[in-house]
Amino acid sequence: MEFASAALGAGLLALRRRTEFMLAWVAFVVGVHLFPVATIIGYPLIHGVAALTTLAALAAVPVARTRAVPVSAAAGAGMGTVLLVAALSSAMAALTAY
C-alpha cells in the first residue's frame, strides 16, 4: 500500500507538472505508514517518529516558500533530522539495555 500510494501520488504530480512536490508527498506517505508499523512492532518511539515525519512532510511546502528553498530541501532536512535523532535514540537504548 505504501509503495502504491507513493507511486500513484508521484505519478499524478508528474502529470500535473508539479514534480517539486514529489519528495514531500513520498515523505508524507512514509510518515503515515509508520503509525501502523509502530503498533505492529510494538516500539512506542516509532509513533513519535511517525508524527514528526508526517509533520515534517506537511510543513515542507510552507517552510520552503517562506525560506525560498526547494521543497525537497525542506522535506529532506526535516525528515533527515527526525530519522537521525530516532536512529541515535534507538542505538542508545539498545546499547544501554545490555
N, C-alpha and C positions, 0 to 999 in steps of 0.2 A: 504494500500500500504506500509506504513512504516513497519508494523509488518511482512508482507510477504517478503519485501526486506531484512530486518534484519535477518529473519529466513533462507531465501534462501542463503544469503551470509555466515552466520554462519555454515549452513549445508555443503556448499561447502568447507569452510575452514576445517571443521571436516573431511570431506572425504579426503582432501589433507594432513591431519595430521599437520595443521598449526593453531592449536587452540589458540596459543599465540596471534594471531591477531584478535580474535573474538570480544573482547571488543572495540578495535579500530574501527572495522567495524560497530558495533552497534552504537558507538558514532558518526561516520560519518553519518550514516543514520538518526539519531536523529537530528544532526545539519542541514542537508539538508532539512529535513521535516519541520523545523521551519520557513523557508523562506515563504512558502505559508500560514502557520499558522499566521505569523505576519501580512500579508496582510488581511487575513480573519477577524482577531480580531481587526485590526486597532490600534495596540500598537507598535509604532516605536522601542522601546527598544528591542523587540524580533528580529528585523533584525540584530542588533548588536550581540545579543546572538547567533543567527543562524550562523553568520560569524565566531565568536570566537569559538564556539563549533566545527564547521566544521574544522577550522584551528587547534584546539587542537587535533582533531582526526587524521588529516593528519600529524601533527608534532610528534605524539606519537611514531611512529616506529623509525624515525631518532634520536629523543631525547633518547629513550630507548637504542638504540645501542651505542650512544656516552657516556651515563651515566652508562652503564652496569646495568640497572634495567629492570624489566619485562615491556613489552609493556602495560600490564594492569595498572601498577602503573603510567606510564607516561600519559596514556589516562585518567585514573581516576583523577589524580592530576589536569590536565588541565581542564577537564570537570567540576570537582567539584568546582574549583576556579571560573570559568566563571558563573556557575549556582548559586553559593553562592552570588557572587557580584550582579548578576542580581536580585536575590530574595531580598537582602537587599536594593537595589536601588528601587525596586518596593514597598517594605514595607515603605520606607521613603517617596516616592512620595504619597502613599495612606494616610499616617499619616499627611503629610503637606497639603493635599488637603482639609482637614476638618477644 
